[in-house]
Amino acid sequence: MTRSRLWSHSWPFAVALAWCSASAHAIDFIQDLARAYPTLFRNYQAMLPAEFADATWLYRLDGVTLSIDEGMMIDGTPFIRVYGCKPHACGDEQVALIFSTDGKIGAIKVRSAELTGGEAVFFGSDHPALRRIVDRDF
């Protein structure tokens, strides 16, 4: 079989393999969440109190990425968990969030010296599994 004929039969396989191996939403940094999951990000912002909007590290997730887990399944639904903090203030300013990848359900835990008086505060779903997950981060 000639090289061109071999290629004409194998290119669909190569394309399918490349498509399956690439994640459509893989993120490496907390700042990537808005681009990769826009509905999730809008719902995250809507859960936060209006007075948090001035804290860009929190409201726009423009902070330090501590960890990201995109491979979570809860009750058959895919979830993403993100843990981050304010640059140069990770000890006092932290956020942990978990959302379904479609953005329909989520929970947020914030601890901030300036916004919550240093206390951990929850927002969003009271689903026990989601609360346990964000509770583990801090």
C-alpha positions in Angstrom: 0.0 0.0 0.0 1.4 3.4 -0.9 2.1 6.1 1.6 -0.7 8.3 0.3 -3.2 5.5 0.3 -2.2 4.5 3.9 -2.6 8.1 5.0 -6.0 8.4 3.4 -7.2 5.5 5.5 -5.5 6.4 8.8 -6.2 10.2 9.1 -9.7 9.8 10.6 -8.2 7.6 13.3 -5.5 10.2 14.0 -8.0 13.0 14.2 -10.3 11.0 16.6 -7.3 10.1 18.8 -6.2 13.8 19.0 -9.8 14.9 19.8 -10.3 12.3 22.6 -6.9 13.0 24.2 -7.4 16.8 24.5 -9.5 18.1 27.3 -11.9 20.8 26.2 -11.6 22.7 29.5 -8.3 21.8 31.0 -7.1 24.7 33.2 -3.8 25.2 34.9 -4.4 28.4 36.8 -7.3 29.9 38.8 -7.5 32.8 36.3 -8.4 30.3 33.5 -11.7 29.4 35.1 -13.6 32.3 33.6 -12.5 31.4 30.1 -12.9 27.6 30.4 -16.2 27.6 32.3 -18.0 30.9 31.7 -21.4 29.9 33.1 -19.7 28.4 36.2 -17.7 31.6 36.7 -20.8 33.8 36.3 -22.7 31.7 38.9 -19.7 31.8 41.2 -19.7 35.6 41.1 -23.5 35.7 41.6 -23.1 33.7 44.9 -20.7 36.2 46.4 -22.0 39.2 48.3 -21.9 42.4 46.4 -19.3 43.9 48.8 -16.8 41.2 47.7 -16.7 42.6 44.1 -13.9 45.1 45.0 -11.6 42.2 46.1 -10.4 41.3 42.6 -8.3 38.3 43.8 -11.6 36.8 45.0 -14.3 38.2 42.7 -12.4 37.8 39.5 -10.3 34.9 40.8 -7.1 36.9 40.0 -5.0 35.3 42.7 -2.6 32.4 43.4 -3.5 28.9 42.3 -3.0 26.5 45.2 -4.8 23.5 43.6 -7.2 22.5 40.9 -9.1 19.2 40.5 -11.1 18.8 37.3 -11.7 15.1 37.6 -14.3 14.9 40.3 -17.6 13.1 40.0 -20.4 13.5 42.6 -23.6 11.6 42.1 -22.7 11.1 38.4 -22.1 14.8 37.8 -18.7 16.2 36.8 -17.3 18.8 39.2 -14.3 21.1 39.4 -12.6 22.1 42.6 -10.4 25.2 42.8 -8.4 26.4 45.8 -6.6 29.7 45.7 -5.6 32.8 47.7 -4.8 36.5 47.5 -1.2 37.1 46.3 1.2 37.8 49.1 -1.5 37.1 51.7 -2.2 33.4 51.4 -2.4 32.9 55.1 -5.2 35.3 55.6 -7.1 35.4 52.3 -8.3 32.1 50.8 -11.1 30.8 48.7 -12.1 27.2 48.0 -14.9 26.4 45.5 -16.5 23.4 43.9 -19.0 23.6 41.1 -20.5 21.3 38.6 -18.9 21.9 35.3 -22.2 23.2 33.9 -22.2 25.7 36.7 -25.7 24.7 38.0 -24.6 23.7 41.5 -21.7 24.9 43.7 -20.4 25.8 47.0 -17.8 28.4 48.0 -15.8 28.8 51.2 -14.0 32.2 51.9 -11.8 33.2 54.7 -10.6 36.7 54.6 -9.2 39.0 57.2 -10.6 42.1 55.4 -14.0 40.6 54.2 -15.1 38.0 56.7 -13.1 39.1 59.8 -10.9 36.0 59.4 -13.8 33.6 59.8 -14.6 30.9 57.2 -17.9 31.7 55.5 -19.9 29.4 53.2 -22.0 30.4 50.2 -24.1 28.3 47.8 -25.3 24.8 48.0 -25.5 23.1 51.4 -25.0 19.6 49.8 -22.9 17.7 52.4 -20.4 16.3 49.9 -19.7 19.8 48.5 -19.3 21.3 51.9 -16.9 18.5 53.0 -14.8 19.1 49.9 -14.3 22.8 50.3 -13.9 22.3 54.1 -10.8 20.2 53.5 -8.8 23.0 51.9 -8.7 25.3 54.9 
